[in-house]
Amino acid sequence: MSESGTSPLVDSSQGNQSGANQTENDLEKDGADQRDEDEGIDGEEDEENEDEDEEDEDDEDEEDEDDDIQGPSRKRARPNQFLDVEAEVDEDEEEVEEEDDELGREDGFIEESIDAFNEDDRAHRQLDRQRQDLAEADAERIAEELRERYGRSTAAKFQAESGVVPQRLLLPSIDDPTIWGVRARPGREKHVVEHLMRKKIALQYTKNPMQIISAFQRDSFAGYVYIEARKQSAVMEALKGVTNVFLSRVVKVPLSEYTDLLRAHKSQDVELKPGMYVRIKRGKYSGDLAVVENFAESGLEVRLKIIPRLDYGKGQESSSTRKRPTSSLKNRPPAGLFSEQEALKYDPQNLQRRGPNLFIYAGDEYIDGYLFKDYKISHLETQKVDPRLDEVMRFGNAEDDGIDLRALAQSINKQVNVLQPNDLVEIFEGEQAGVSGHVTSVDGDIVTLVPDDGPLKGQGIEVLASGVRKRFSTGDHVKVVSGRYKDNSGMIVGVSGDEVTIVADNSQEEFTVFSRDLVSAAESGGVVHLGKYDLHDLIQFNGTNVGCIIRIDRLSVTVIDRNDVVTIVQEGAISLKITEKNGFATDKTGNEIRTGDTIKEIEGKRRQGTVLHIYRDVLFCHDRKMTENSGVFACNSSDCMTVMAKGGRVSSGPDLNRMNPNLQVGSNPMNPPQMARSGGRDQTIGKSVKIAKGPLKGLIGIVKDATDSTARVELHAKSKIMSIDKASLKYEKPRGSGMYVSYSQLMTPASRDSRGQGDATPAGSGGGKTPAWASGGKTPSWAAGGKTPAWGAGGKTPAWTAGGRTPGYAGGGKTPAWNADQGRTPAWNADQGRTPAWNADQGRTPAWNGDQGRKPDWSTGAPTPGMSAPTPARNPWDNDSKTPVWGSNNGASANTPYGETPYARTPGAFDAAPTPAFTPFTGAPTPGAFHSSWDEAATPAVGAPTPGVGWNDNGVDGEEGDGDDDDAASPQYAPDSPE
Amino acid sequence: MSGKNDRACMVCGVIRSFDEFAKNGCPNCESVLNYAGSEDIIQDCTSPSFEGIVALGEPGESWVGRWLRIESFQPGLYAVKVNGRLPEDIIEELESKGITYRPRDGSSTD
């Protein structure tokens, strides 16, 4: 009701009465009228007002009795109004019309009563009226507004709902409908919900309305749509025909989880506050750091302080077409503070000055050189801002030199939950602020702690992790576990709130961090990496000096140089990191040392350690037990002895082959190919290989590393490195050809060039003594192998003849791998046994016996030393004619009593071998070659590995004690044969 | 249905497009906020940033509706969370009408 409407009403009532009494009546009546009008509204608003309405009516009835004059018309109006209100609480248009009618009627009534207006009381009444007007103005205005709005909408009951009920009283009960979770195609959940809504509305008034009550989706539960219904069948029915849902997976959500589904998390997990850092997600400044300056009221926009990227119109000239969106990111101008001079110089028409340091340039506002611009929060990255120090520094201005750690901390992603049970923490938020205690458990964001004192002492309190901070006191030794000073440790020198000042152990530098980033630490440790340099890295610094990092500080590293002297190197002085994996050195006895081996100094400090790096002849070693220089020391390789080789690599005494002049000759063209290794680097390394045996057969890979018998193969198929016996691999050769050869084939041809080197490998000599070799010879598989056709085929390769018999072969035979190969691969044996030439010899020549006798390698291949010697031509001969069986027989013969026969060691047999007579038969071996083999045989250390020599060893057992000793590695060898 | 222009009423959470708000107003809050025809009010009192869509079919029966305090509203699509806050003057206006504004951005706790 408008003011103009009220005034006549008041006037009218006043006109009917006079005197003080009348005035009182007037007041009362006006009040009643006022209430009447309100009543219409209140009734609609809330039914609670009904009682009041009735009271009002009673009052009015009394009034009506007093007011005789206006009685009839009022009474006509009253019941109507009352009834209308009661009947049509929710109805709109009609009611309003009626109300309007009624008002009109009242107005009409008032007009009539003006006739009875009494002039005398006018002044008084005017005063009263003014007063009333003032008092009622507010209420009336509200009433008016309410009338206007409530009068025409169903929202009259808007506030009559649960707005005032605390949410905990709304928790679900078993009487509530059930919520079902349904799998939906991720990304289509919203569509499903909307679809269901449309379907629900569409079917509302049909015979089969949808029985579901509601459906919803949450971004935090991707892949699910939740449906509220009484029955699962209703859910199924509702989802029939809905695409993008998977009906096979409908799960009932437990009652207790209902509220989790509908939790309205804070609008941002990181609540933006002025001063915080954010990153801009799109536009010219995408990726740039910005500082929140202010908020728009809606909370959807923020005003950011940005370091502008301006070209002052320079770029526009060149690109008149302004392909900004595509090229802007690449070609955007560098960030720099706004410069008035530049703007004046290049683009003055866009520049406006608004204050000493305030400019409007091209529609944007620049204060103190920074751009201030409004951004939508949805265009900002608030979560993983992780401002870099240099970025932050650019925002740092003169007056507050320091960086706002608090703002920084909020921007830095807190990925580490650093609270751990038994931490001493203090609550600083909420009702329990100030309470401190020990953490008993941490469950996500909830921390349970037991206060140490106070009224709550001993009771577990659950608080949000964000509301507690760790408590430290001065003098504690702590370690920083996150943030910029991560991994520093130090002593607390000051605590203020949650900021803790620490003096670092390493640098003696003072810094301030948050207590939550700290854990108490007994040990002191430093940063473990500086840029790309890690602890224990080998670096080159100050030009040519080389050292191993033993400690890393923030801007410098401490190294041990090759003279075992500790030096501090600034970051800038580091030239490079030396990564040499294949470095090797030799120890005092000439044994190979590789990274990872354990060595011991035999002079000086007698330190022992694992080799970290080998740099020329300097070993950088690490001993865990040593505290000095964090256990790292440098020593000269020639002062060391290998204690243990990495991975059990065999390293025995010095390689005597090296000293053997005969082996150095190498001029003989008949020299056999060698199973040599070049340069200490295993030839197989880097080769493409195919696995020829075992469960992984057929897989292809690359040899990453190799020992003498096994290779570390990186498989192409599974990205995995496996140790595989070299002999079970086939090697691609030549590279890229796709042809694969066996290990022995791989090694054979290559060896001719590198014989000397091959012999030089210290491991070579020992190989022959490996039990594997000896046992290999005896394994039934060997014999069995003999029968395979491959055996025969292999036997025909001419290469064998040469290989098998030349001294070089014997030399090569010393590489254990080769021997192993020999012992185990049937192919090899085949070679040995079956070359046509050999067979021919055997079969046809009278000299066959001699051949037999001289065939030490054959006999060694078969484990029994006696094999060759004892066999009077007969047996093998017979077998020989039967060929393939021969091998098997041979294998069998290993166990035959022949082994026991004294022949094995008879000098006669021995003698037979060297006789020049055999040479012609076998063809390949020259006397010279044989001779060297013979010489080798004489050298005790070599004895075992070469087949020939092995035999010799055994043969001369009694004569040469040394040889026997060296043979200790193959103890089975002799005992087995008697079987 | 859920286009780019969809906005959610900050008072009741109903989701509609901007145009629909402008044309028909809010099914629940029209009486108090007078959306229809007033783009300023739509700008101020609805938010384009909301999360969690609820298809409210039977408001009276729904626990979901009760929990989200939308059980007395019209059936329709509602947002679980509406980012943004009403301007202060609107909040005061609502209060003067006896309506307690309960932010739907997750900041109100009770």
Interface residues (C-beta under 8 A of the other chain):
Chain A: E45 I142 E145 L146 R149 Y150 R152 S153 T154 A155 A156 K157 F158 Q159 A160 E161 S162 G163 V164 P166 Q167 R168 L170 P172 D176 P177 I179 K190 H191 V193 E194 L196 M197 R198 K200 I201 M210 I212 I213 S214 A215 F216 Q217 R218 D219 E228 Y258 T259 L262 R263 A264 H265 K266 S267 E297 S298 G299 L300 I377 S378
Chain B: M1 S2 N28 C29 E30 S31 V32 N34 D44 S47 P48 S49 E51 G52 I53 V54 A55 L56 G57 E58 E61 S62 W63 V64 G65 R66 W67 L68 R69 E71 S72 Q74 P75 G76 L77 V80 K81 N83 G84 R85 L86 P87 E88 S96 K97 G98 I99 T100 R102 R104 D105 G106 S107 D110
